Amino acid sequence: MRDEPRGCLRKRIHSLRQLICRAWNFYFESFVIAFNLYHHSTANFPQQTTGNCLCAPGFMGLNCEHACPPDRFGKNCVHKCNCASSSSLGCHSLNGTCQCKPGFTGPQCDVPCPAGTWGVNCSQSCSCVNGSCHPIFGNCTCDRGWQGLLCDQACPSCGKSCPVCYHGNGSCDQATGKCICSPGYQGSSCLESCKAGYFGEKCQRKCDCVDGTLCHHMTGQCLCKPGRTGTRCDEGIDCCCDYVCPLHTTKLF
């Protein structure tokens, strides 16, 4: 007779535990649904007519718990990304902006990084001294005659011996073995001035002076003859007064 109350008590405790478990599961499921509705839907409650969640742009699923796939974006993820498949990581799930892989740029991620840049969004600057860098990894590819991580070391094996460079600050092209002359000089050892009528780097610029007047071989400044002045030597000088006569005219006293 004494065991019956204990058996009844065990049953009541078991029933109470089941009731607590059901209540906890209901509370937890309700919390998850409310959280997803709040963060990923355009309203905090399901659509009243159908009970389906109204997902915010960039999300999908029964409870709006999934982001759009990499190639989709927008409301209900119905829009297809317009990005180069081989050089992009897909597009932004909200606005469709393409997300480029390292080494590429442009609205569709189809443009390689410009020379001198590399990396994500081509935001890194190339540090190669005599060469170009890889658009993705940034490692240098050296020009002929140079070596080293930054292509700043001359190759003793493939470079050619250089002569003495007099007007080139000792600068020499390791690949060709030729002197790199300062502006206004030319020749194998940079000893020769530019020929008459020319000046500047590699003596390629032509003097801009009137009547065949020569110019400085380095700067291009016109070297006016006596009685002439002006940037192009196109004005006459009267030694008796300060008046300057135009070219091909004579001062009257």
C-alpha positions as CSV (number, residue, x, y, z in Angstrom):
1,M,0.0,0.0,0.0
2,R,2.9,2.3,0.8
3,D,4.4,1.9,-2.9
4,E,1.4,3.3,-4.7
5,P,1.9,6.9,-3.8
6,R,5.5,6.7,-4.9
7,G,4.5,5.3,-8.3
8,C,1.9,8.1,-8.8
9,L,4.5,10.7,-7.9
10,R,7.0,9.3,-10.5
11,K,4.3,9.5,-13.2
12,R,3.5,13.0,-12.2
13,I,7.1,14.1,-12.3
14,H,7.6,12.4,-15.7
15,S,4.5,14.2,-17.1
16,L,5.8,17.5,-15.8
17,R,9.2,17.0,-17.4
18,Q,7.5,16.3,-20.8
19,L,5.4,19.4,-20.4
20,I,8.5,21.5,-19.7
21,C,10.4,20.1,-22.7
22,R,7.4,20.9,-25.0
23,A,7.2,24.4,-23.7
24,W,10.9,25.0,-24.2
25,N,10.9,23.6,-27.7
26,F,8.0,25.8,-28.6
27,Y,9.7,28.9,-27.1
28,F,13.0,28.2,-29.0
29,E,11.3,27.6,-32.4
30,S,9.3,30.8,-31.9
31,F,12.4,32.7,-31.1
32,V,14.3,31.5,-34.2
33,I,11.3,32.4,-36.5
34,A,11.0,35.8,-34.9
35,F,14.7,36.5,-35.2
36,N,14.8,35.6,-38.9
37,L,11.7,37.6,-39.6
38,Y,13.2,40.7,-37.9
39,H,16.6,40.6,-39.6
40,H,15.8,39.2,-43.0
41,S,12.3,40.3,-43.9
42,T,10.7,43.5,-45.1
43,A,8.1,43.2,-42.3
44,N,8.4,41.7,-38.8
45,F,5.5,39.3,-39.4
46,P,4.6,36.8,-42.2
47,Q,2.4,37.9,-45.0
48,Q,-1.1,37.8,-43.5
49,T,-2.8,36.2,-46.6
50,T,-0.4,33.3,-47.1
51,G,1.8,33.1,-44.0
52,N,4.9,33.3,-46.1
53,C,7.9,35.4,-45.0
54,L,8.5,38.6,-47.1
55,C,12.3,38.4,-47.4
56,A,14.5,41.5,-47.6
57,P,16.6,41.9,-50.8
58,G,19.6,39.6,-50.7
59,F,17.8,36.8,-48.7
60,M,15.7,33.8,-49.5
61,G,14.2,30.7,-47.9
62,L,11.1,29.7,-45.9
63,N,12.3,31.9,-43.0
64,C,14.6,34.2,-45.0
65,E,17.5,32.4,-43.5
66,H,19.6,32.0,-46.7
67,A,21.6,34.6,-48.5
68,C,21.4,34.8,-52.3
69,P,23.8,32.4,-54.2
70,P,27.0,34.1,-55.6
71,D,25.5,34.6,-59.0
72,R,22.2,36.1,-57.8
73,F,21.0,39.3,-56.1
74,G,18.1,41.4,-55.2
75,K,14.6,40.7,-53.9
76,N,13.9,37.0,-53.8
77,C,17.3,36.6,-55.5
78,V,15.7,36.7,-58.9
79,H,18.3,38.9,-60.6
80,K,21.4,37.4,-62.2
81,C,24.8,38.9,-61.7
82,N,26.5,40.5,-64.7
83,C,30.1,39.7,-63.8
84,A,32.9,37.8,-65.6
85,S,32.7,34.3,-64.2
86,S,36.5,33.6,-64.4
87,S,37.7,36.7,-62.7
88,S,35.0,37.5,-60.1
89,L,33.7,36.1,-56.9
90,G,30.1,36.8,-57.8
91,C,28.2,39.9,-56.9
92,H,26.8,41.7,-53.8
93,S,23.6,40.1,-52.8
94,L,21.8,43.4,-52.3
95,N,22.9,45.7,-55.2
96,G,24.6,43.3,-57.7
97,T,28.0,45.0,-57.5
98,C,30.7,42.6,-58.9
99,Q,33.3,41.5,-56.4
100,C,36.6,41.0,-58.3
101,K,39.2,38.4,-57.8
102,P,42.8,39.7,-57.1
103,G,44.4,41.0,-60.2
104,F,41.2,42.3,-61.9
105,T,39.1,45.5,-61.8
106,G,36.2,47.1,-63.7
107,P,32.4,47.1,-63.3
108,Q,32.4,43.5,-64.5
109,C,35.8,42.4,-63.2
110,D,37.0,41.8,-66.7
111,V,39.9,44.3,-66.8
112,P,43.4,43.2,-65.6
113,C,45.2,45.5,-63.2
114,P,46.9,48.4,-65.0
115,A,50.8,48.3,-65.2
116,G,52.3,49.1,-61.8
117,T,49.4,47.8,-59.7
118,W,48.3,44.4,-58.4
119,G,46.2,42.6,-55.8
120,V,42.6,43.0,-54.6
121,N,40.9,45.9,-56.5
122,C,44.4,46.6,-58.0
123,S,45.1,48.6,-54.8
124,Q,48.7,47.5,-54.3
125,S,51.6,49.4,-56.0
126,C,54.3,47.5,-57.9
127,S,57.8,47.8,-56.3
128,C,59.8,46.3,-59.2
129,V,62.7,48.7,-60.2
130,N,63.5,47.3,-63.6
131,G,60.6,45.0,-64.5
132,S,56.9,44.4,-64.1
133,C,54.9,42.7,-61.3
134,H,52.4,39.9,-61.4
135,P,48.8,41.3,-61.3
136,I,47.7,38.8,-58.7
137,F,50.7,38.0,-56.5
138,G,52.9,41.1,-57.1
139,N,56.1,39.2,-57.7
140,C,58.5,40.8,-60.2
141,T,59.4,39.7,-63.7
142,C,62.7,41.4,-64.5
143,D,63.7,43.1,-67.7
144,R,66.6,41.6,-69.6
145,G,69.9,42.3,-67.8
146,W,68.4,42.5,-64.3
147,Q,67.8,40.1,-61.4
148,G,66.7,40.1,-57.7
149,L,63.4,40.2,-55.9
150,L,62.9,43.8,-57.0
151,C,64.9,43.6,-60.3
152,D,67.4,46.0,-58.9
153,Q,70.6,44.0,-59.4
154,A,72.5,43.9,-62.7
155,C,73.1,40.4,-64.2
156,P,76.9,39.8,-64.4
157,S,76.3,36.8,-66.7
158,C,73.9,38.3,-69.2
159,G,74.7,42.0,-69.0
160,K,77.2,43.6,-71.3
161,S,80.2,45.5,-70.3
162,C,79.8,49.3,-70.5
163,P,82.2,52.0,-71.5
164,V,82.9,55.1,-69.4
165,C,79.9,57.4,-69.6
166,Y,81.1,61.0,-69.2
167,H,77.9,63.0,-69.4
168,G,75.5,60.4,-68.1
169,N,76.4,60.3,-64.4
170,G,78.0,56.9,-65.1
171,S,74.6,55.4,-66.1
172,C,74.6,52.4,-68.4
173,D,72.0,50.1,-69.8
174,Q,73.0,46.7,-68.5
175,A,71.1,44.9,-71.3
176,T,72.6,46.7,-74.3
177,G,75.9,47.9,-72.9
178,K,75.2,51.5,-74.0
179,C,75.6,54.7,-72.0
180,I,72.4,56.5,-71.0
181,C,73.4,60.1,-71.8
182,S,72.2,63.2,-69.9
183,P,70.0,65.7,-71.9
184,G,72.1,67.6,-74.5
185,Y,74.7,64.8,-75.1
186,Q,75.0,61.8,-77.4
187,G,77.5,59.3,-78.6
188,S,78.9,56.0,-77.2
189,S,80.5,57.7,-74.2
190,C,78.2,60.8,-74.0
191,L,81.0,63.1,-75.0
192,E,79.3,64.7,-78.0
193,S,76.9,67.7,-77.7
194,C,73.7,67.7,-79.7
195,K,74.3,68.7,-83.3
196,A,73.3,72.3,-84.2
197,G,69.6,73.0,-84.1
198,Y,68.8,70.2,-81.6
199,F,68.7,69.8,-77.9
200,G,67.4,67.8,-74.9
201,E,67.1,64.1,-74.1
202,K,68.7,62.0,-76.8
203,C,69.1,65.2,-78.8
204,Q,65.7,64.7,-80.4
205,R,64.1,68.1,-79.8
206,K,64.5,70.9,-82.4
207,C,65.4,74.5,-81.5
208,D,62.6,77.1,-81.8
209,C,64.7,80.1,-82.8
210,V,64.3,82.5,-85.8
211,D,66.7,82.9,-88.7
212,G,68.6,79.7,-87.9
213,T,69.8,81.0,-84.5
214,L,71.3,78.2,-82.4
215,C,70.0,77.1,-79.0
216,H,71.6,75.6,-75.9
217,H,72.1,71.9,-76.4
218,M,70.8,71.1,-72.9
219,T,68.0,73.5,-72.2
220,G,66.9,74.7,-75.7
221,Q,67.3,78.4,-74.8
222,C,67.9,80.5,-77.9
223,L,71.4,82.0,-78.1
224,C,70.6,85.3,-79.6
225,K,73.1,87.1,-81.9
226,P,74.2,90.7,-81.0
227,G,71.4,93.2,-81.4
228,R,68.6,90.5,-81.0
229,T,66.5,89.5,-78.0
230,G,63.4,87.6,-77.0
231,T,62.7,84.0,-76.3
232,R,63.0,83.2,-80.0
233,C,65.5,86.0,-80.8
234,D,62.8,87.7,-82.9
235,E,63.2,91.2,-81.4
236,G,65.8,93.9,-82.2
237,I,67.8,96.0,-79.6
238,D,68.6,99.7,-80.0
239,C,71.7,100.5,-78.0
240,C,70.7,104.3,-77.8
241,C,67.4,103.8,-76.0
242,D,65.3,101.2,-74.3
243,Y,62.9,100.8,-77.2
244,V,62.9,97.3,-78.7
245,C,62.3,97.2,-82.5
246,P,60.4,94.2,-84.0
247,L,62.2,91.9,-86.3
248,H,63.1,93.2,-89.8
249,T,62.4,96.9,-88.8
250,T,64.7,99.9,-88.3
251,K,64.4,102.6,-85.6
252,L,63.9,106.1,-86.9
253,F,65.5,109.0,-85.1
